[in-house]
Amino acid sequence: LCAQADWLSASRLPWPLGGKPTSGATVIRALLTLIAFLVTLPVIGVMTFFAVIFLAGPHGGVLPQWTEPVVLILGWSVVIVFPTLVARKVWLRTGKAK
């Protein structure tokens, strides 16, 4: 029974770069984090796109024309930072139990 349950650790030898093999929990944790990032990214991207187009669109947005670069930079910042924060939150929440 012990030999059957230990098949995963035996299949990881030898491990490249001399590091410890990752556990199954770490792989699941990484997959959940990746899924959270990939789901959040298009949702935030679409919402930010429409907000930027509405606020500083090329054909008469709500804000003055000189604010277009600022709104564009802020929009890209939101698209990059927010999904990263959500993924970080998932990574921390799925951490090891204490």
Secondary structure, DSSP 8 states (H G I E B T S, - for coil): -HHHHTHHHHHT-S-GGG-----HHHHHHHHHHHHHHHHHHHHHHHHHHHHHHHHH-TTT-SS-GGGHHHHHHHHHHHHHHHHHHHHHHHHHHTS---
